Amino acid sequence: MSLAPPTPGLRPVTRWLVLLVAAIGFLFDTYELLMFPVIGAQALSELLKVPPTDDLVRLWAGRMLWIAALAGGLFGLLGGFLIDRLGRKTVMIGSILVYSLSPVAAAYSTELWHLVLFRCTTFIGVCVELIAAVTWLAELFQDKRQREIAIGWTLACASLGGILVTEVFNEIVGYVREHPEGISWLPVPTAAAWRYTLLTGLVPGGLILLLMPFVPESRVWKAKKEAGTLKRPRLGELFSPELRRTTIVTTLLSACGYAAAFGALQLTPLQMAPGLPALNEVKKEVGPQVKAAEKKLEAAATPDDKKAAGKELAAARKPLSDAIEAKRGNLQRWQELGGLTGRILFAIMLLYVASRVLIRIFLLPGVVLFPVAYLVLYQGDYTVFAIAIFFCGLLTVAQFSYVSEYLPKVFPVHLRGTGSGFATNVGGRMLGTMAATLNTEILAPMFTGVDGNPQKVAHAAAIIGGAVYAVALVLSFLLPPALAEEHDAPKA
């Protein structure tokens, strides 16, 4: 199966460049997006000056996931409008610059609000770029089969971003462990793995911006713009009688996918890893030393004694901290491998399974899998739980591919960016990501009989995951058919 089938008006080299740009863009969208779940606990612990398992870290982990997504949703909605007004390629370039430079600025954070601010701007760039890139691809590959192959397989590269950021972080953690003095030619406020990981966010900007001059703007959008027939996008038109059902159902479906990701999956390495039974042996080994060091710190009378006791406490906690970080990285790896598998399965099945049947294949198992994984398997054998997370990632990320591929087919050209931006950003980024805060600040504290914060978060994840998959399954029966092939009018 060719990933670059003949497309009228595009030379073979241009077709492959278009696919390469899209693939790199989607890969680094996910790379930037999933950077926080692997670095978040370490970064928040340092900036808040508390241990990684402290309640403040749990609270701010949930808050940051939602605050960043809320900012991305608000500005992503504006980005959707700009995509329709200024052009797909132009907005892609701007959004890539935003999400490439923001992590670099975040790496130099010395206070919590610095990290929050630059995490928000990173999210804004990712939210806008995703909509612009999918719309751009859908219009460059106008033949239905060509479009499905192009979008399906380039979106599959998105999950490589999650795997890549996990492996990069793990390598950096290992390097910093062996070289605590850090990298001399790369100065940051502290030689911490999370700071160096953020600096790698600059890579995609350079790669893609080098290629952008050699790829075309959307021919469909450009032709209408030059002919003066491109209608002005209006947000209110999304709720016209012809598009109201499309807008509401796709917005809610997007919200369900993001709720599963943010209310359960992203919190798995970030918040649940410290409560894994696989860490019990390490906890038993370091427990006496940690308690002794804590008592010394409490009894310290002079600043020098406190400093010495603080170092002793940090050294006593280090074996457990290292073990937790290793489990975080491993869980993230399982999750992202599942996501990659889901993207690939979606790309293959898209060619052979009816659209509204396809989404149900991924939704139905999730109704059962999420509650079982987080209520039962989390407290059992680690390998079994990791495999369950693999399948949770597979099902959830396949949903993202489905929604991304489906949205350009159900909105007319002049509203394609606006409509896709509304469904993805208002539904997914603004409503769906509230599940992170719903979990950590509302549901998790309600489990008073549960031992420890990680277990509470896991229980809440089971409820959120099962519930949103059930709602999404119902919504799949309400999805409207695609517009006519020219995307300007509904089918009769």
ABEGO torsion letter per residue (X at the ends): XBABBBBBGBBAAAAAAAAAAAAAAAAAAAAAAAAAAAAAAAAAAAAAGBBAABAAAAAAAAAAAAAAAAAAAAAAAAAAAAAAAAEAAAAAAAAAAAAAAAAAAAAABABAAAAAAAAAAAAAAAAAAAAAAAAAAAAABABAAAAAAAAAAAAAAAAAAAAAAAAAAAAAAAAAAABAAEBAABBBABBBAAAAAAAAAAAAAAAAAAAAAABBBBAAAAAAAAAGABBBBBAAAAABAAAAAAAAAAAAAAAAAAAAAAAAAAAAAAAAAAABAAAAAAAAAAAAAAAAAAAAAAABABAAAAAAAAAAAAAAAAAAAAAAAAAAAAAAAAAAAAAAAAAAAAAAAAAABBAAAAAAAAAAAAAAAAAAAAAAAAABBAAAAAAAAAAAAAAAAAAAAAAAAAAAAABBAAAAAAAAAAAAAAAAAAAAAAAAAAAAAAAAAABAABBEAAAAAAAAAAAAAAAAAAAAAAAAAABBBBBBAAGABBBX
